Amino acid sequence: MARLDIAPDLFLDDSELDEQFVQSSGPGGQNVNKVATAVQLRFDVKNSPSLTSYVKNRLRTVAGRRMTQDGVLVIDARQHRSQERNREDARQRLFALIREAAERPKVRRATRPTLASKKRRLESKTKRGQVKKARGKPQID
């Protein structure tokens, strides 16, 4: 059981990850039809003892369509020609998702526009209106 460090206070156990190797399309030459280089990494978020409930809930939103209905996160890595590089790529992407989910989003505080910005806006609208008005047919006096 190897411990995988994600952040200073966040880690996963290696046994929680399920990796399957499948044949990949794309680069690889003659090798592409013989060797299973693509990696499908599965991580059961719902039943993971390593993550807090907050991180699990945030991970559901951050992961989007990569998360199944059963709470399993699936990452498909087939960018590289070698199995080892795809495996490392899949793990790095998983760790990045978990790090993003662990961050608390900044709370947005509503602000009001300043008086000066309101005046500038109204002046530009007036100026624009005058430009448009000048485009029309000249009035006969």
N, C-alpha and C positions, 0 to 999 in steps of 0.2 A: 504494500500500500504506500505509494509515493504521494507526497503532498505537493500540490501545484500552487505556488504563490501567485495571486492575481494582483493584490494591492497589499499594503502593509498590514491591514487588519482583515484581509479577505483571502481565503484559500479554498481549494477543492481537493477532494481525494481522487486519485487517479482511477479508482475503481468505479467512480460515478459516471465516467465517460465510456460510451460504447462506440467503437469505431468499426466501420465496415468498408472494405475496399472493393470498388467496382471498376469495370472497364470505363475508360474515359474517351470521349471524342476529342478531336483537336490535335495539337502537336504531339509527336512521338514517333513518327515514321512507321517503320515496320513493327516497332514495339507496341504500337497502340492497340493492335488486335490480339496481342498475346498476354500482356501484363495488366493487372488491375491496379492502376495508379491513382484513380480518383478516390477521394475519401469522403465518406458520409459519417459525420460526427453527430451522435445523439447524446443529449444531456437531459435527464429527467428533472426538470426544474421543480415540478410540483412536489416530488418526494425527496428532494435534496436536503440533507441535514445541515449542510455547510452554509446555506444562505438564509438570511433573515426573511421574515414575511414581507417586509417593505421592499427588499431587493427582488423577491419573487414577483410581487405585483407590478413593480416598475419594469421588470424584464419582460413581462407579458406585453406591455405597451411598446417598449423599445424594440423588441424582436419582431413584432408585427406578424406577417404571414409565415415566418420561419418557425413559429410555435404552433404545435398541433393542438387540437381540442383537449387532448389528454394531458397537456402541460409538458410535452417533450419538445425541446429545442433541437431543430435539425439544421446542421450547417454542411453544405456541399462544397468541397474544395477540389477543383480539377484544373487549376490554372497552370501548374507546373508539370514537367515530364516525369519527375520522380515521386514515388509514393511517400518518401520521407519529407520532402519539401511541401507536398500537399497536406500531409498530416500536421506539420508545424504551422502551416497557413491556417488550417481549420481551427487549431487550438488558439492561435493568436486572435483570430476573429471572435471566437467565443469569449476569450478573456476581455477583449475590448468592449463587447456587448455588456458583460457583467459589470465592468468598471463604469460604463455609462449609466447603467441602471442603479448603481450604488450612489452616484452623485445626486444630491438633493437639488432639484431645479430652483433657480432663483425666483423668489416671489415677486411678481410684478405689482408695483404700486401705481395706481392711476394718478396721473398728473394733469394739470390744466394748462392750456396754452397761455403764455404771457400776454399782457396788454399790447406790448410792442409787436409781437408776432401776429396778433389779430389785426392790428392796424396795417402792417405790411401786406397781409393777405388781402384785405379789403382794397388797399391802394392798387395792388397788382390786378385785381379783378376789374376795378374801374378803368385802369389803363388798357387792359385787354378789350373791354367793352367799347372803348373809344376807337381802338384800332379796327375792330369789326364794323363799327358804325361808319367809319370813314371809307370802307370798301363799297358801300351801297351807291345807288345812283345819286348824282348830285341834285339837290333840291333847287327848284326854280323859285326865285323870290319875286 
